């Protein structure tokens, strides 16, 4: 059974840092582009970052320099390191997996990140 499980969300003060993790199971991890999306209240889900098996990354332009995506293929885990967090980064963050060829897609259940003093 394919499953993505996020962890690491929580409450953080402005300018703080947080690292999210997403553990994948039931998929051949190396065959999937992994990514993070987020959805703020009242807004559409938006792309945060993606990473290929080879480590090629893409980021939303507005987040470059503050967020870093990485993956550990041995642990079937993808990470999102977030720094200099702002209240507008408050959202539910979702892990995403997309097969390179078959285009199968999977989502995690989401983890809440709240940036507030």
MOWO-V586371 format. One record per backbone hydrogen bond with DSSP energy under -0.5 kcal/mol. CO is the residue of the C=O (numbers start at 0). NH is the residue of the N-H. E is the energy in kcal/mol with one decimal. If there is no record, write none. Layout:
BEGIN
co=CO nh=NH e=E
co=CO nh=NH e=E
END
This chain:
BEGIN
co=2 nh=24 e=-2.4
co=3 nh=5 e=-0.5
co=3 nh=108 e=-0.6
co=4 nh=22 e=-2.5
co=6 nh=20 e=-2.7
co=9 nh=113 e=-2.8
co=11 nh=115 e=-2.2
co=12 nh=15 e=-2.2
co=14 nh=83 e=-0.6
co=15 nh=84 e=-2.4
co=17 nh=81 e=-3.2
co=19 nh=79 e=-2.2
co=20 nh=6 e=-2.2
co=21 nh=23 e=-0.5
co=21 nh=77 e=-2.1
co=22 nh=4 e=-2.2
co=24 nh=2 e=-2.7
co=26 nh=28 e=-1.3
co=27 nh=30 e=-2.4
co=28 nh=31 e=-1.8
co=30 nh=99 e=-2.2
co=31 nh=33 e=-0.5
co=32 nh=97 e=-2.4
co=33 nh=50 e=-2.8
co=34 nh=95 e=-2.5
co=35 nh=47 e=-2.8
co=35 nh=48 e=-1.7
co=36 nh=93 e=-2.9
co=37 nh=45 e=-3.1
co=38 nh=91 e=-2.3
co=39 nh=42 e=-2.3
co=45 nh=37 e=-2.5
co=47 nh=59 e=-2.3
co=48 nh=35 e=-2.8
co=49 nh=57 e=-1.9
co=50 nh=33 e=-2.3
co=51 nh=54 e=-1.4
co=55 nh=51 e=-2.2
co=57 nh=49 e=-2.1
co=59 nh=62 e=-2.0
co=59 nh=63 e=-0.8
co=60 nh=63 e=-0.8
co=62 nh=65 e=-2.0
co=62 nh=66 e=-1.9
co=65 nh=82 e=-1.7
co=66 nh=64 e=-0.5
co=67 nh=80 e=-3.2
co=69 nh=78 e=-3.3
co=70 nh=72 e=-0.6
co=71 nh=74 e=-0.9
co=71 nh=75 e=-0.6
co=71 nh=76 e=-1.8
co=75 nh=23 e=-3.1
co=76 nh=71 e=-3.1
co=77 nh=21 e=-1.9
co=78 nh=69 e=-1.7
co=79 nh=19 e=-2.7
co=79 nh=81 e=-0.6
co=80 nh=67 e=-2.5
co=81 nh=17 e=-2.3
co=84 nh=14 e=-3.5
co=85 nh=88 e=-2.4
co=86 nh=89 e=-1.7
co=90 nh=92 e=-0.6
co=90 nh=112 e=-2.7
co=91 nh=38 e=-2.1
co=92 nh=110 e=-2.0
co=93 nh=36 e=-2.6
co=94 nh=107 e=-2.2
co=95 nh=34 e=-2.6
co=96 nh=105 e=-2.1
co=97 nh=32 e=-3.0
co=98 nh=102 e=-0.8
co=103 nh=98 e=-2.5
co=105 nh=96 e=-2.2
co=110 nh=92 e=-3.0
co=111 nh=9 e=-1.0
co=112 nh=90 e=-2.0
co=113 nh=11 e=-2.8
co=113 nh=115 e=-0.7
END
